[in-house]
């Protein structure tokens, strides 16, 4: 399901030859059109006709309006159910492209070629597709597995530092919820560079893949992958609503700090582990200014989180570094205390 591409993209060419689709549809944003599409097209060896679908870059493009435009384009192209969608981009492209593919004519096959660290280690894996609606993250979506995921690590060299750091938040999360050694390895990095991250990408991908294999439809253990996201998605949505979007990993890093503190307040996590985790995240991520948002606004968005049941906010939390629990119903006072703790960090 996951292949690390050689420089000639031979695995991708063999896959396309065997699948023999009627048409290739390559979804990109303006950044991957410039930096990554030439590499893909330069290595693509096929006579199958293809079309390029380009959208503007950014989370704000993950909307019903963009989806409707892409559905119309596929209709204009007379795309049939044996066409293949190639999602070449970061998390926005793989989320959106997967959603379009899984809904157009009740589903056409698609593959993901993630070009960001976030896409490689998280968004492209697991079959979750989705779009945002009314500033709620991924509130509309499907579970639909890509036919394959092809990873070309050299694409990371095209990323600005912020995008690299954003994906690194998900790698830290994988270590915290499931693999203490992975967390320690990442903490031992002297600088956050593509070259330093390369050796740990496959480990992070396998952690997520193994969890998804056990629980594809997020009925139990897969919920642990949401650590940091209950608070993080709420904050990300509020910045989006304010028209000052932040990167997903920045929001998740803040969410992990708050949810680590909640783990401590709920007597799940030791003070020593709590301190190590918060210091370890803050090594790489500066504090966000959230003073513009009220506690009521943040809690209101958390109440719309997809993991909630019966009107209760459900969290995935930590019991130690590398071990996590899910479906934790939390005292609202502890959520407020954790948010104040974050705001008062030096």
Beta strands, then each sheet from edge to edge (+ up, - down):
strand 1: 2-4
strand 2: 24-29
strand 3: 50-55
strand 4: 84-89
strand 5: 109-114
strand 6: 128-133
strand 7: 136-143
strand 8: 148-151
strand 9: 314-320
strand 10: 323-329
sheet 1: 1+ 8+ 5+ 4+ 2+ 3+
sheet 2: 6+ 7-
sheet 3: 9+ 10-
end
